[in-house]
Amino acid sequence: MIGSLRRWLDPLAALERRRSRALTRLGHEPLVRSLLAHPCPTASADPWQLPMLVLDMETSGLNPAQDRILSMGWIPVVDGTLCLGQSCHHYLASEAVSAESSVIHHITPQALYGGLDEKEALSKLLEAMTGRLLVAHGAAIERRFFSALLARHCGIEHELPLPWLDTLALEKSLLCNRLVQKGDFRLSEIRHRRGLPPYLAHNALADAVATGELLLVQMKEILAGQPRVLGPLYRRVHINGMRI
């Protein structure tokens, strides 16, 4: 009885139940069928062996209802190694980019004019995400804008039940364990505190690589002397506000 209750309360097991129901409901949609067909990883899975995809999106603002994705970058992680040769960086077509966005994101209007249209970018992203544990820093932004893409191009109005790790939430959990109540959780500042080298900020691919490196450092710290299982990592994210 207790073992069954623990499995029922396991957030990854709950996510898997939602994924199964979503596949039944949305399996007719070709763009997301393959994505939902892959079971979620279990709490006992070895995170060092799980295929992951670290994702970053640069956007014109924080409201997916009125703002747009300017660029997206991602890099696969296989056997605990960032696969730079399989990384991708795409600009999305846009008729205009503000001067502020151009400066912050290092994106010229010419780059956006020649970018992918949203549906093509979504198709490429879905292919890259399929079968992988997803990772982002402050993942709520990527999740919201990804959901907005699905709403516009697939008519899916609810967030898909997909497994995400958030390096920002993991860092908050680690500082909370040290009784640190406040901190600077920008990716660049976390990397600086941990002795990781500086990088080109506000570039989607550079941010994805920087996030992937941070994740591997966090995994090593959290799982030091502990079983190599995903459950403790995912629970830290789940508890720190990334409920999915």
C-alpha positions as a Markdown table, in Angstrom:
| # | Residue | x | y | z |
|---|---|---|---|---|
| 1 | Met | 0.0 | 0.0 | 0.0 |
| 2 | Ile | 2.8 | 2.5 | 1.0 |
| 3 | Gly | 4.8 | 1.6 | -2.1 |
| 4 | Ser | 1.7 | 2.2 | -4.3 |
| 5 | Leu | 1.1 | 5.5 | -2.6 |
| 6 | Arg | 4.7 | 6.6 | -3.1 |
| 7 | Arg | 4.5 | 5.8 | -6.8 |
| 8 | Trp | 1.2 | 7.7 | -7.1 |
| 9 | Leu | 2.7 | 10.8 | -5.5 |
| 10 | Asp | 5.9 | 10.6 | -7.5 |
| 11 | Pro | 5.8 | 13.7 | -9.8 |
| 12 | Leu | 7.4 | 11.9 | -12.7 |
| 13 | Ala | 4.8 | 9.1 | -12.4 |
| 14 | Ala | 2.0 | 11.7 | -12.3 |
| 15 | Leu | 3.5 | 13.3 | -15.4 |
| 16 | Glu | 3.6 | 10.0 | -17.2 |
| 17 | Arg | -0.1 | 9.5 | -16.5 |
| 18 | Arg | -0.8 | 12.9 | -18.0 |
| 19 | Arg | 1.4 | 12.2 | -21.0 |
| 20 | Ser | -0.5 | 9.0 | -21.7 |
| 21 | Arg | -3.9 | 10.8 | -21.5 |
| 22 | Ala | -2.6 | 13.6 | -23.7 |
| 23 | Leu | -1.4 | 11.1 | -26.3 |
| 24 | Thr | -4.9 | 9.6 | -26.5 |
| 25 | Arg | -6.4 | 13.1 | -26.8 |
| 26 | Leu | -3.9 | 14.7 | -29.2 |
| 27 | Gly | -2.4 | 11.7 | -31.0 |
| 28 | His | -4.2 | 12.7 | -34.2 |
| 29 | Glu | -2.0 | 15.9 | -34.5 |
| 30 | Pro | 1.1 | 14.8 | -36.5 |
| 31 | Leu | 3.4 | 17.6 | -35.2 |
| 32 | Val | 3.1 | 16.4 | -31.6 |
| 33 | Arg | 2.3 | 12.7 | -32.0 |
| 34 | Ser | 5.9 | 11.5 | -31.9 |
| 35 | Leu | 6.8 | 13.8 | -29.1 |
| 36 | Leu | 4.0 | 12.4 | -26.9 |
| 37 | Ala | 4.6 | 8.8 | -27.9 |
| 38 | His | 7.8 | 8.6 | -25.8 |
| 39 | Pro | 7.2 | 7.7 | -22.2 |
| 40 | Cys | 8.5 | 10.1 | -19.5 |
| 41 | Pro | 11.7 | 9.0 | -17.7 |
| 42 | Thr | 11.2 | 7.3 | -14.4 |
| 43 | Ala | 12.4 | 8.5 | -11.0 |
| 44 | Ser | 14.9 | 5.6 | -11.0 |
| 45 | Ala | 16.4 | 6.5 | -14.4 |
| 46 | Asp | 20.1 | 7.4 | -14.4 |
| 47 | Pro | 20.3 | 11.1 | -15.4 |
| 48 | Trp | 23.8 | 10.8 | -16.6 |
| 49 | Gln | 22.6 | 8.3 | -19.3 |
| 50 | Leu | 19.3 | 10.1 | -20.2 |
| 51 | Pro | 19.3 | 11.9 | -23.5 |
| 52 | Met | 18.6 | 15.6 | -22.8 |
| 53 | Leu | 18.0 | 18.7 | -24.9 |
| 54 | Val | 19.1 | 22.1 | -23.4 |
| 55 | Leu | 17.0 | 24.9 | -24.9 |
| 56 | Asp | 17.1 | 28.6 | -24.9 |
| 57 | Met | 14.8 | 31.2 | -26.6 |
| 58 | Glu | 15.4 | 34.9 | -27.1 |
| 59 | Thr | 12.2 | 36.7 | -27.3 |
| 60 | Ser | 11.0 | 40.3 | -27.9 |
| 61 | Gly | 9.3 | 40.4 | -24.5 |
| 62 | Leu | 7.9 | 38.2 | -21.8 |
| 63 | Asn | 4.3 | 38.0 | -22.9 |
| 64 | Pro | 3.8 | 35.1 | -25.4 |
| 65 | Ala | 0.4 | 36.5 | -26.4 |
| 66 | Gln | 1.9 | 39.6 | -27.9 |
| 67 | Asp | 5.7 | 39.0 | -28.1 |
| 68 | Arg | 7.5 | 36.7 | -30.4 |
| 69 | Ile | 10.5 | 34.4 | -30.4 |
| 70 | Leu | 13.4 | 36.1 | -32.1 |
| 71 | Ser | 15.8 | 33.1 | -32.1 |
| 72 | Met | 16.1 | 29.7 | -30.5 |
| 73 | Gly | 19.1 | 27.5 | -29.8 |
| 74 | Trp | 19.6 | 24.0 | -28.4 |
| 75 | Ile | 22.2 | 21.5 | -27.7 |
| 76 | Pro | 21.8 | 17.7 | -27.0 |
| 77 | Val | 23.4 | 16.1 | -24.0 |
| 78 | Val | 24.3 | 12.4 | -24.4 |
| 79 | Asp | 25.9 | 10.4 | -21.6 |
| 80 | Gly | 26.6 | 13.5 | -19.7 |
| 81 | Thr | 28.4 | 15.2 | -22.6 |
| 82 | Leu | 27.3 | 18.3 | -24.5 |
| 83 | Cys | 27.2 | 17.4 | -28.2 |
| 84 | Leu | 28.4 | 20.7 | -29.8 |
| 85 | Gly | 28.4 | 19.1 | -33.2 |
| 86 | Gln | 24.6 | 18.5 | -33.0 |
| 87 | Ser | 23.7 | 22.0 | -31.7 |
| 88 | Cys | 21.4 | 24.2 | -33.6 |
| 89 | His | 20.7 | 28.0 | -33.7 |
| 90 | His | 17.8 | 29.4 | -35.7 |
| 91 | Tyr | 16.5 | 32.9 | -36.2 |
| 92 | Leu | 12.7 | 33.3 | -36.8 |
| 93 | Ala | 11.4 | 35.5 | -39.5 |
| 94 | Ser | 10.1 | 38.9 | -38.4 |
| 95 | Glu | 9.3 | 42.1 | -40.2 |
| 96 | Ala | 10.6 | 44.3 | -37.5 |
| 97 | Val | 13.0 | 44.1 | -34.6 |
| 98 | Ser | 13.3 | 47.0 | -32.1 |
| 99 | Ala | 16.6 | 48.8 | -31.6 |
| 100 | Glu | 16.6 | 47.6 | -28.0 |
| 101 | Ser | 16.2 | 44.0 | -29.0 |
| 102 | Ser | 18.9 | 44.3 | -31.6 |
| 103 | Val | 21.3 | 45.6 | -29.0 |
| 104 | Ile | 20.3 | 43.1 | -26.2 |
| 105 | His | 20.1 | 40.0 | -28.4 |
| 106 | His | 22.8 | 40.9 | -30.9 |
| 107 | Ile | 20.3 | 40.3 | -33.7 |
| 108 | Thr | 20.1 | 42.4 | -36.8 |
| 109 | Pro | 17.0 | 43.0 | -38.9 |
| 110 | Gln | 18.7 | 41.2 | -41.8 |
| 111 | Ala | 19.0 | 38.0 | -39.7 |
| 112 | Leu | 15.3 | 38.0 | -38.9 |
| 113 | Tyr | 14.2 | 38.8 | -42.5 |
| 114 | Gly | 16.0 | 35.6 | -43.6 |
| 115 | Gly | 14.8 | 33.5 | -40.6 |
| 116 | Leu | 12.5 | 30.5 | -40.5 |
| 117 | Asp | 8.8 | 30.9 | -40.3 |
| 118 | Glu | 7.3 | 29.9 | -37.0 |
| 119 | Lys | 5.8 | 26.6 | -38.2 |
| 120 | Glu | 9.0 | 25.4 | -39.7 |
| 121 | Ala | 10.9 | 26.4 | -36.6 |
| 122 | Leu | 8.3 | 24.6 | -34.5 |
| 123 | Ser | 8.7 | 21.4 | -36.6 |
| 124 | Lys | 12.5 | 21.5 | -36.2 |
| 125 | Leu | 12.2 | 22.1 | -32.4 |
| 126 | Leu | 9.7 | 19.2 | -32.0 |
| 127 | Glu | 12.0 | 16.9 | -33.8 |
| 128 | Ala | 14.9 | 17.8 | -31.6 |
| 129 | Met | 12.8 | 17.5 | -28.4 |
| 130 | Thr | 11.4 | 14.1 | -29.1 |
| 131 | Gly | 12.6 | 11.4 | -26.7 |
| 132 | Arg | 14.6 | 13.8 | -24.6 |
| 133 | Leu | 14.5 | 15.3 | -21.1 |
| 134 | Leu | 14.2 | 19.1 | -21.6 |
| 135 | Val | 16.4 | 21.6 | -19.8 |
| 136 | Ala | 16.3 | 25.4 | -19.6 |
| 137 | His | 17.3 | 28.2 | -17.2 |
| 138 | Gly | 14.2 | 29.9 | -15.9 |
| 139 | Ala | 12.3 | 27.4 | -18.0 |
| 140 | Ala | 8.9 | 29.0 | -17.5 |
| 141 | Ile | 9.7 | 31.4 | -20.4 |
| 142 | Glu | 10.6 | 28.6 | -22.8 |
| 143 | Arg | 7.6 | 26.6 | -21.7 |
| 144 | Arg | 5.2 | 29.5 | -22.2 |
| 145 | Phe | 6.5 | 30.5 | -25.6 |
| 146 | Phe | 6.6 | 26.8 | -26.7 |
| 147 | Ser | 2.9 | 26.5 | -25.6 |
| 148 | Ala | 2.0 | 29.6 | -27.6 |
| 149 | Leu | 3.6 | 28.1 | -30.7 |
| 150 | Leu | 1.5 | 25.0 | -30.3 |
| 151 | Ala | -1.6 | 27.0 | -29.7 |
| 152 | Arg | -1.1 | 29.1 | -32.9 |
| 153 | His | -0.1 | 26.2 | -35.2 |
| 154 | Cys | -1.7 | 23.1 | -33.7 |
| 155 | Gly | -4.7 | 24.4 | -31.8 |
| 156 | Ile | -3.4 | 22.9 | -28.6 |
| 157 | Glu | -4.5 | 25.3 | -25.8 |
| 158 | His | -2.9 | 23.5 | -22.8 |
| 159 | Glu | 0.7 | 22.9 | -22.0 |
| 160 | Leu | 1.9 | 19.5 | -23.0 |
| 161 | Pro | 3.0 | 17.2 | -20.1 |
| 162 | Leu | 6.7 | 17.0 | -20.8 |
| 163 | Pro | 9.7 | 16.5 | -18.4 |
| 164 | Trp | 11.7 | 19.7 | -17.8 |
| 165 | Leu | 14.7 | 20.4 | -15.6 |
| 166 | Asp | 15.3 | 24.0 | -14.7 |
| 167 | Thr | 18.8 | 25.0 | -13.7 |
| 168 | Leu | 17.5 | 28.2 | -12.0 |
| 169 | Ala | 15.2 | 26.1 | -9.8 |
| 170 | Leu | 18.0 | 23.7 | -9.0 |
| 171 | Glu | 20.3 | 26.5 | -8.0 |
| 172 | Lys | 17.5 | 28.0 | -5.7 |
| 173 | Ser | 17.2 | 24.6 | -4.0 |
| 174 | Leu | 20.9 | 24.3 | -3.4 |
| 175 | Leu | 21.1 | 27.8 | -1.9 |
| 176 | Cys | 18.0 | 27.1 | 0.2 |
| 177 | Asn | 19.8 | 24.0 | 1.6 |
| 178 | Arg | 22.6 | 26.4 | 2.7 |
| 179 | Leu | 20.0 | 28.7 | 4.3 |
| 180 | Val | 20.6 | 31.5 | 1.7 |
| 181 | Gln | 17.3 | 33.3 | 1.3 |
| 182 | Lys | 18.2 | 35.7 | -1.5 |
| 183 | Gly | 20.6 | 35.5 | -4.4 |
| 184 | Asp | 21.3 | 36.6 | -8.0 |
| 185 | Phe | 20.0 | 33.8 | -10.2 |
| 186 | Arg | 20.9 | 35.2 | -13.5 |
| 187 | Leu | 22.8 | 32.5 | -15.5 |
| 188 | Ser | 25.9 | 34.6 | -15.8 |
| 189 | Glu | 26.0 | 35.3 | -12.1 |
| 190 | Ile | 25.5 | 31.6 | -11.1 |
| 191 | Arg | 28.3 | 30.6 | -13.5 |
| 192 | His | 30.6 | 33.3 | -12.0 |
| 193 | Arg | 30.0 | 32.0 | -8.5 |
| 194 | Arg | 30.8 | 28.5 | -9.6 |
| 195 | Gly | 33.9 | 29.5 | -11.4 |
| 196 | Leu | 32.6 | 28.8 | -14.8 |
| 197 | Pro | 34.0 | 30.9 | -17.7 |
| 198 | Pro | 32.1 | 33.9 | -19.0 |
| 199 | Tyr | 30.1 | 33.5 | -22.3 |
| 200 | Leu | 28.2 | 35.6 | -24.8 |
| 201 | Ala | 24.9 | 36.4 | -23.0 |
| 202 | His | 21.6 | 36.8 | -24.8 |
| 203 | Asn | 22.6 | 34.6 | -27.7 |
| 204 | Ala | 20.2 | 31.6 | -27.8 |
| 205 | Leu | 22.9 | 28.9 | -28.6 |
| 206 | Ala | 25.5 | 30.4 | -26.2 |
| 207 | Asp | 22.9 | 30.5 | -23.4 |
| 208 | Ala | 21.9 | 26.9 | -24.2 |
| 209 | Val | 25.6 | 25.7 | -24.0 |
| 210 | Ala | 26.1 | 27.8 | -20.8 |
| 211 | Thr | 23.0 | 26.2 | -19.2 |
| 212 | Gly | 24.1 | 22.7 | -20.2 |
| 213 | Glu | 27.5 | 23.2 | -18.6 |
| 214 | Leu | 25.8 | 24.5 | -15.4 |
| 215 | Leu | 23.4 | 21.6 | -15.3 |
| 216 | Leu | 26.3 | 19.1 | -15.3 |
| 217 | Val | 28.0 | 20.9 | -12.4 |
| 218 | Gln | 24.7 | 21.0 | -10.5 |
| 219 | Met | 24.0 | 17.3 | -11.1 |
| 220 | Lys | 27.5 | 16.4 | -9.8 |
| 221 | Glu | 26.9 | 18.4 | -6.6 |
| 222 | Ile | 23.4 | 17.2 | -5.9 |
| 223 | Leu | 24.1 | 13.5 | -6.6 |
| 224 | Ala | 27.5 | 13.4 | -4.9 |
| 225 | Gly | 27.6 | 10.2 | -2.8 |
| 226 | Gln | 23.9 | 9.5 | -3.7 |
| 227 | Pro | 22.3 | 7.0 | -6.1 |
| 228 | Arg | 22.5 | 8.1 | -9.7 |
| 229 | Val | 18.8 | 8.6 | -10.1 |
| 230 | Leu | 16.6 | 11.3 | -11.7 |
| 231 | Gly | 14.1 | 11.5 | -8.9 |
| 232 | Pro | 15.9 | 13.9 | -6.5 |
| 233 | Leu | 16.7 | 16.3 | -9.4 |
| 234 | Tyr | 13.2 | 16.4 | -10.6 |
| 235 | Arg | 11.7 | 16.8 | -7.2 |
| 236 | Arg | 13.9 | 19.8 | -6.5 |
| 237 | Val | 12.5 | 21.5 | -9.7 |
| 238 | His | 9.0 | 20.4 | -8.9 |
| 239 | Ile | 9.0 | 21.8 | -5.4 |
| 240 | Asn | 10.6 | 25.1 | -6.5 |
| 241 | Gly | 7.7 | 26.2 | -8.5 |
| 242 | Met | 8.1 | 24.4 | -11.9 |
| 243 | Arg | 5.0 | 22.2 | -11.6 |
| 244 | Ile | 4.0 | 20.6 | -14.8 |
